[in-house]
Amino acid sequence: MHLVDIGANLTHDSFDRDRDAVLARAREAGVVQMVVTGASREHSPLALQLAQAHPGVLFATAGVHPHHATEYTDECDAEMRALHAHPEVVAVGECGLDYFRDFSPRPAQRRAFERQLQIGVDTAKPLFLHQRDAHADFMAVMKDFDGRIGPAVVHCFTGTREEMFDYLDNDWYIGVTGWLCDERRGQHLRELVRHMPADRLLVETDAPYLLPRTLKPMPKDRRNEPAFLPHIVEELARDRGEAAAAVAARTTANARTFFRLPG
């Protein structure tokens, strides 16, 4: 089983002590390529550095998460554009809207989102998107860019049936995480994933977050890592009534198409 983890926060400080071992465990588990999420002014350059240190295995996104939207100044925009000049940076984001936490004011979130979508227009790179409790505004902003942006993935999908079909109606991709394995919050996804077209499905850990609750044995530090992606794929395949190998092959092909990764 060869897999691509489309979203791993490998610049997180919880990986500072054993990052090389984490990458080795991922490789042993069949996770052959990973996209390192850049989600702030601080971490997007670090994601690029990691990708440059592991050519052909690690790739990066560059963007500013809505939690950090207040840092999206003209200077920040210039920094993001400079990062996107590097071929190792394969997508714009993580960007979008998050009204669940509201760590940044909503007008600032919308402005930062729009400016990053413009980078997507200008670079023709795919979009790595975040949406939580902001669906109507998210769709309105995306509609303003209709016909100008390239491929998009709504990563870490946790939403409703209606939201899912809104994304699919726009031919966007959907990223599935270990949220699927959460009997408290993710039970509805068990049914929804059956309706996701195979050619729009991507898989990710969102490590170190969203440790699958069905994982046995559980790591003592409760830290998620890319080596656990096969567990998510097995659960996803079971819910879809498909063989895990088929889901692995399809999601890997989708990821390489979406991010233009080498095979």
Number of C-alpha atoms within 10 A of each C-alpha: 15 16 29 28 30 32 27 24 25 28 24 16 10 14 17 10 9 10 15 11 11 16 22 14 16 22 18 11 18 18 23 20 27 27 27 29 32 31 24 24 19 11 21 25 23 20 29 26 16 18 22 18 12 13 11 15 19 26 27 35 33 33 36 30 27 33 22 19 24 18 18 25 13 10 10 16 19 12 17 24 19 12 21 23 10 12 13 23 26 23 31 32 29 25 31 31 28 23 18 10 11 13 14 19 15 19 11 18 25 21 18 27 28 18 16 25 27 16 22 25 18 12 16 15 23 22 32 28 26 21 22 17 15 15 18 9 16 19 14 11 18 17 12 11 15 11 9 14 19 17 18 22 23 22 23 25 22 22 16 13 14 10 15 20 15 14 17 15 9 13 14 18 28 25 23 25 29 28 24 28 22 17 13 10 11 17 13 16 22 18 14 17 20 16 11 16 11 16 14 19 21 29 28 27 30 27 27 19 17 19 24 23 15 15 13 8 6 13 11 6 7 13 15 21 25 31 21 22 27 25 19 24 26 17 18 26 19 15 16 19 10 13 13 20 15 14 23 24 14 17 25 26 19 20 24 15 13 22 22 13 19 9 10
